[in-house]
């Protein structure tokens, strides 16, 4: 997860809007391009679809911002927080997931300013758990449909 991709997308640092204001769009675009290249999609095909990829990345970024805002608001209203122990457990899990020693992962996270992202992921997880626990789900049977 935290290891950089070895293949930059075909338009890395050459697209209009490649600045701080559109960093999330560019990150999404690069991720989409890298994912497709790793699946064997030809670079030329990705390049020909870059406008479509960028539009999808913008939509995805907008949706993520909206969801994060909503989940953070729920966390505030419901006073959902996490403990140092929960953060430590999350760091251990991420280190294990990346086949890395915990100390090495923590050092990398500090050097790359990843703690805010990790903390947000933890808070989001707790809010989603809260929503699931509070949900009132009931099953209903749809009426049988007879062919005309």
C-alpha positions in Angstrom: 0.0 0.0 0.0 2.6 2.5 1.0 5.3 1.5 -1.5 5.6 3.9 -4.4 4.7 2.6 -7.9 7.6 1.8 -10.1 5.9 3.0 -13.3 4.7 6.6 -13.5 1.5 7.2 -15.5 2.1 8.4 -19.1 1.2 12.1 -18.3 2.9 12.4 -14.9 3.6 16.1 -14.2 2.5 17.1 -17.7 -1.2 17.6 -17.3 -2.9 20.9 -16.8 -4.0 21.3 -13.2 -1.0 19.4 -11.9 -0.7 21.6 -8.9 -1.6 21.7 -5.2 -5.2 22.6 -5.8 -5.8 19.4 -7.8 -3.4 17.1 -6.0 -6.2 14.7 -5.0 -7.4 14.6 -8.7 -3.9 13.9 -9.9 -3.3 11.2 -7.2 -6.5 9.5 -8.3 -5.6 9.8 -11.9 -2.2 8.4 -11.4 -3.6 5.6 -9.3 -6.1 4.7 -12.1 -3.4 4.8 -14.7 -1.0 2.7 -12.6 -3.7 0.1 -11.8 -4.5 -0.2 -15.5 -0.8 -0.4 -16.6 -0.3 -3.1 -13.9 -3.2 -5.1 -15.5 -1.4 -4.9 -18.9 -3.4 -2.1 -20.5 -1.2 -0.5 -23.1 0.2 3.0 -22.2 -1.2 4.4 -25.5 -4.7 3.4 -24.6 -4.4 5.0 -21.2 -3.1 8.1 -22.7 -6.0 8.3 -25.2 -8.5 8.0 -22.3 -6.7 10.5 -20.0 -9.6 13.1 -20.1 -12.1 10.4 -19.1 -9.8 9.1 -16.4 -9.3 12.7 -15.0 -13.1 13.2 -15.0 -13.6 10.0 -13.1 -10.9 10.9 -10.7 -12.5 14.3 -10.0 -15.9 12.6 -9.4 -14.2 10.1 -7.1 -12.4 12.8 -5.2 -15.6 14.8 -4.7 -17.5 11.8 -3.4 -14.7 11.0 -1.0 -14.6 14.6 0.4 -18.4 14.5 0.9 -18.3 11.1 2.6 -15.4 12.2 4.8 -17.2 15.4 5.8 -20.4 13.4 6.7 -18.5 10.8 8.6 -16.5 13.4 10.5 -19.7 15.2 11.4 -21.2 12.0 12.7 -18.0 11.4 14.8 -18.4 14.9 16.3 -22.1 14.6 17.0 -21.7 11.1 18.6 -18.4 11.9 20.3 -16.6 9.0 18.5 -12.9 9.0 19.2 -10.1 6.4 19.3 -7.5 5.6 21.9 -3.7 5.5 21.6 -4.0 1.7 21.9 -6.4 1.6 19.0 -4.0 3.7 16.9 -1.1 1.5 17.9 -3.1 -1.6 16.9 -3.9 0.0 13.5 -0.2 0.8 13.0 0.7 -2.8 13.8 -1.9 -4.1 11.4 -0.7 -1.8 8.6 2.9 -2.8 9.2 1.9 -6.5 9.0 -0.1 -5.9 5.9 2.9 -4.3 4.3 5.3 -7.0 5.5 7.3 -4.4 7.4 8.6 -4.2 10.9 6.3 -1.9 13.0 9.2 0.4 13.9 10.2 0.8 10.3 6.6 1.4 9.2 6.0 4.0 11.9 9.3 5.8 10.9 8.1 5.8 7.3 4.6 7.1 8.3 6.2 9.9 10.3 8.7 10.9 7.5 5.9 10.8 4.9 3.3 12.6 7.0 0.9 9.7 6.9 -0.4 9.9 10.5 -3.3 12.2 9.6 -4.4 9.7 6.9 -4.0 6.7 9.2 -5.9 8.5 12.0 -8.7 9.4 9.6 -9.0 5.8 8.4 -9.3 4.6 12.0 -11.9 7.2 12.8 -13.9 6.4 9.7 -13.8 2.7 10.6 -15.2 3.5 14.1 -17.9 5.7 12.6 -18.9 3.0 10.2 -19.0 0.4 13.0 -21.2 2.8 14.9 -23.6 3.2 12.0 -23.8 -0.5 11.5 -24.5 -1.1 15.1 -27.2 1.6 15.1 -28.8 0.4 11.9 -32.2 -1.2 12.1 -32.3 -3.7 9.3 -35.2 -5.9 8.5 -35.7 -8.4 5.8 -38.9 -8.3 3.7 -40.1 -10.7 1.1 -40.9 -9.2 -2.3 -44.3 -10.1 -3.7 -44.2 -12.8 -6.4 -44.3 -11.5 -9.9 -46.4 -13.5 -12.3 -45.5 -13.3 -16.0 -48.0 -11.5 -18.2 
